[in-house]
Amino acid sequence: MFTRVRAGLMLAAASLALAVSSTAAAKPYKGAELYSAQSYLHGRIEMRMRMVRGSGILSTFFTYKNGSEMSGAFWEEIDIEVFGKDNARSWQSNIITGMGTRVTSEGVHDAGVSLADGYHTYALEWTPDYVAWSIDGREIKRSTGAQVTALKNPQSFRFNTWSSDATEWVGPFDDSVLPQHQFVNWIKYYRYNNGGFELAWQDDFNSLDSARWSKADWTFDGNRVDFDPQNVTVKDGTLVLSLTREGQTGFTGNVPRDEDTGSGAGAGGAATAASSSASGAGGAETATSSGSGEGGAATAASSSGSGEGGAATAASSSGNGVGAAGTAASSSGSGDASGEGGGAGGPLPDEEASDGGCGCVVAGASSTTSSWAAALAVGLSALAMRRRRPRG
């Protein structure tokens, strides 16, 4: 079938070889990643998520400049990574920039509650001057300076659930807790315009929009799992990313109820509350209360409000999400291999422990055993070296 590879099409053959070798070297665990078809420069991204519990496991949302992992490319990435260890009470914020030696700015934050016990509203604000991380309307961290201004290119949006082999970072892997699932109720994207944010689009995950999102089917060095498209499902208006054993992929259970199925209007919405109203930049903080301020409604359903905070819709209506994942898997976190693989049309495997590799498009392969053998060798080598981001 593959008899000759035309000059200039070696990358296509290598891509096919990589697919073959990926199957041959299948890992015993399967994770999930969803990435967007479009990339975005600056804005506010909000998502309503319930994360994964279990030592050695990560559940994430991050932005990623596609092709960052390629040799000679400048890496650009912003992360939200929740650790499954210690009852999923901590999470990491991070910016990654640089070429060759990359700069990271990890911050680990104690949420005060288990992020696997309920849904929370996470937000990233990315402007030319700062990047800020918030949970439930409360800003947790803000970064400024040279690393922020180095983020010059559009980035894709990505979710994933996986397991790192860097035990000093994520804890020892405990596969007795499998299967585990990350739930995303909605995502929203606000474009940045003249110092403010304007809602551009939202996704409630009533179905999976194939024009907006794609499912990853790759892995990378330092990752215990292969990303399996069957572990990305949509059920009951919720995106589900699963971490399973091989042969047990997919999600057939019940989606946990989100007590706040409404979505906040403006830059900070109601996070979870009941029967509250508010206007202005903040919103109600707890059930049956009202107020204003910087936060959004923090707890409950059936709330209403306007302005930058306040819940916009309320219980029993599904949150409007915004999300456009770009393309590819991103790596996130600090330390050894906390990243992800992938690229706009598929993963761009690293050829070295730092950045290297190529994204391949299959096109017009036509005959020559020796050429195919060479391409297969390239693919196998690339698979063995797929590493998005080494720790240290």
N, C-alpha and C positions, 0 to 999 in steps of 0.2 A: 504494500500500500504506500509506504514512504520509500520511494526509490531515489529521488534526487531533491536536493534543497537548493533552490536558486540563490545566487549571490544576493545578499541583502535581506534574505528571508530566514537566516539562521536563528534569529530570535523567535520566530514563529515556531520552528521545530523544537527549539529549546523549551518553549512553553508547553508543547505537547509532551515532551519528555518529562518535564516536571510534573505534569498531571499524572503520568504513568507511575513515576517514582513515588509520588505522594501516596498513591493507593498502596504501593508495595510496602511503604514504610509507615503504614497507618498506626496512629497512636491509640492506646486502649481507652482514652477518654475523649469526649467530644464536647466542644464549647460552641459559642455562637457569637457572630458579629454582624451588625447591620451598618452599612455605610451609604452616604448620600451620593447621588449622581452629580451634584453641583457643589461648587465651593463658594465661600462667602468671605468678603473682607470686612471685618468689624461688625458689630451688632450686639444684640442681647439674645441669648438663647435660654429658654426656660424649659424644664421638663419635670414631669411628675413621676417619681420612681419609687419602687420598693425593691431593695437590694438583696444580695445573696449573703447567706450565713455559712461559715465553714472555714476552718483554718486552711491556708494555702490558696484561697480563692479570691478573685477580684471581680467586682462588677463596676462598670465604668460608663462615663460619657466623656468624649474628648473631641477636640478639633485638631486637624492634621493637614499640613501642606503635602499634597500628594507628590510622591517622588522624593520626599526628604531622605529616604533611606538609600538612595542611589549614590554611587561613588562620585564625589566631587560636588554633591548637592548640599545646600544649606538647610539644616533641619529647622522646622517651625511647628510647634505643637503646644496645646493648652489642655490640661487634664483635670478631671474629677475622677478619683479612684477610691472606691470604698473597699476596705479590707474586710474579708469575711471572718477573720480571726477575732477572738475576744468578743464574741457575740455581735459582731458587725457594728461596733460603737465608734470606730474611728475611720477617717477618710483622709486622703491626701490631695492637696492642690499642687499644681506643678506647671511651670513653663519650661520648655526645652528648646534651645536654640544653638546654632553653631554648626561648623563643618569640621569633620575630624574629631577633635576634642569638643564635646558638646557641654553647654552650660545648663544646669538644672537649678530650679529654685523650689525644691520640695518643702511643703509645710504639712505637718500631720496634725489633724484637728480631732478633738474628742467631741462627738455629737451629743453626749449626755444621755442618749437613748440608743437602743438598737435600731439601726437603719433598715434592718430586715423585718421588723415587727409591724411596720406601717409605711404608708406612702409619705413622701416629703417632696416639696418643690425646690429643685436645685436651679440655680441660675449662674450663667457666665456673662459678664459684660466685658466686651473687648472694644476699646477705642484706640485711636492713635496715641493716647497719653497714658492709659491705664488698663489693667485687667483686674476684674473683681469677681470674687466667688461669694455666693449667698446661698443660704438654706432657709426656707420658710420665711422669706422676706427680711432676713437678718444678714447683713454683710459680714463675712467671716475673715476675708483677707483681701487686700488690694495691693497690687504690684505696679510700680512705675519705674522709669529709668531706661537704661540702655537695652535691657533684654526685651522690654515691651516695644520699644521703637524698632527693634530688629525684626518684629513680626510684620513683614511688609506685604505678604502675599495672601491671596484667598486660601481658605482652608475648608476641607470637607468636615462634615459632622459624623460622628461614629458612636455607636454603643457596642460594648462587648462584655462577655462573661468568660473568664478563662482561669487557668491556674499557672502561677509562676513556680519555677523550681528554685528560686532564690529564697530559701527558707528563712534566712535572717531578715528578710524584708516582709514576707507575707505569712510566715509561720509554716510548720510542717503540714503537708497535705494530708487531710483526713478524708479518704474516699467513702467512709461509712455514712457520711451525710448525704451522699448523692441519691437521687437527683436534686439539684438546686436550680432555682429560677429567678431571674430578674424581671420585674414587671414594670412596664412604662405605660402610663395612662394617656399622656399626651406630650407633645413638644411644640414649642412656638419659636419662631424666629422674628426678631425685630431688627430691621435695618438701621444702621447709624446714619443720621442725617443732621448736619449742622449742630452738633452737640446734643441731639436728642435721639430717641428711638421710636420708630414707626413700625407697627405690626405689618410684616410682609406676607407671612403665611403661617398656617398651623396645621397640625395633623393629629386627629383624634384616634387614629389606628382602628377605625371601624373596619378597615381592610388594609392590606399592604399595597401602597401605591408604588407599582413597579417603575413608574416614570421618575419617582423621587428616590427610591431606596433599592439597594441590591444586597444580597446575602453573601457573606464571605465563604470561601471554600479552600482556605489555605491554613498554614501554621507558620511558626518561626522558632528559631532556636531559643531555649529557655522557657518554652511554653509546653506544658504537659498535654495539651489538648490539640486536636485538629478542629478548626472551625467547620462545622457541618451545617449546610443550609437547612436541614431538617430540624435543627434546634432553634430556628427562628420561626415563630408562629404568631398568628394574631387570633385572639379569642375574646369574645365579650368586650370588644372595644379596647383591647389591651394588647400591646406588643409584649411577647414573652421570649426571653433569651434563656436557653436552658444549658446546664452543664450536666452531662450524663456519662454513663459508661457506653462503650461501643455496643451497638446492637439494641440500645434502649433509648434511641433519640426521639425527640418530639415531646409535646406536652399534651396530656389528656385529662389533667386534673381540673379543679375549679379555680378560677382567678380570684384572688383575695379581693374583698370589697374595699374600695377607696371611700372612706367616709366623706371626703370632699370630692365629689365628682364634677364640681364646677371649676372653671378656670378663671384666674384673676385677670382683670383688665389693666392694661398699662404695664409699667415696668415692674410692679411688684404685686402679685395677686393674692387672693385668699389662699392660705395654705391648707387649712383643714378646719372649718369651724361650723358651728350650727347657729342659724338664725341670728346673724349679726349684720350690721350695716355700717358703712363708713364711707368717707370721701376724702379726696386729697391724696397725698403721697402714701399714706399708710392704709389702715383698715382695721377691722375688728381683730382683737388678739385672741379672744376665747369665745366660747359659745355664749349666745345671748348677751353680748356686750357690743359696744360701739366705741369708736374712737378714731383718732387720726394720728399720723406720725409716720415714721419711716418704714415701718414693717408692713406686712400685709396681714390679712386675717390669718391667725396662726393655727387655729384649731376648730374645725367643724364644717358642717354642711349647711346648705340653705342660707347663704349669706348674700348680700348685695352691696354694691358700692360703685363708685366711679372714681376717675382720676387715676393717679399712678398706682395706687394700692388697691384697696377694696376688691372683694370678690365680684366678678362680673356676672356669673350665672349661678349656680347654687345646686344644692343637693339634687340628685337624680337627673341632672343633665351632665353629659359627658364633657370633660374639659377639652378646650380647643388647644391643640398642640401646634407647635411650630417645630419643625425640625427638618433639616435637610441634611442628610449625611452626605459627605462629599464623595469620596471614593477611597477605599482601601482601609487597612487596619492601621491603627496608630499605636505607638507604644507609649505607655504612660507610666508614671511612677518613678521612684528613684531607685537607684541601685541596679543590680543585675537584671537585665532583660525584663523591664517592666513594660515593654512596648508591645505593639501589635504589628502584624504584617499587612500588606495589602496595598492596592493602588487603584486608580480609577477604573481600569478595566480588569482589575485583578491585582494580586499581590506583586510587589516589586521586590524580589528576594535579595537579601544582602549577600554579597560574595565574601565579605570579610566580617570580623566580629564587630566592626563599627558600622560603616555605611556601604555599601557596594551592592551591585546587583542590577537587574534590568527587568522592566516590565515587558512582557512579550505579547504580541498579538498574532493569533494564528491566521495565516493567509497563504494561500497558494503553494503548499508544499507539494512537490512532485518528484521524484525518485532518486536513488543512489544510496546504497547500503552504507557506504563509508561515511557519507555526510550525515545520514540519520544516526549512525553509531556515535559520531562526534557530538551531534546535538543532544543525544541521550546522555552522554557523559557529562555535558555541560549542565543539563537539567538535574542530574543526580547530584552533581557537585553543588549546584545552587541550593537544592533542597537541604543538603547537609549543613550549609552555612547560613540558612535563613535566620537572621537575627536582626530584629528591629533596633534594639538599643541595649548594649551591654551596660551593666551597672558599673559605676566607678569611672 
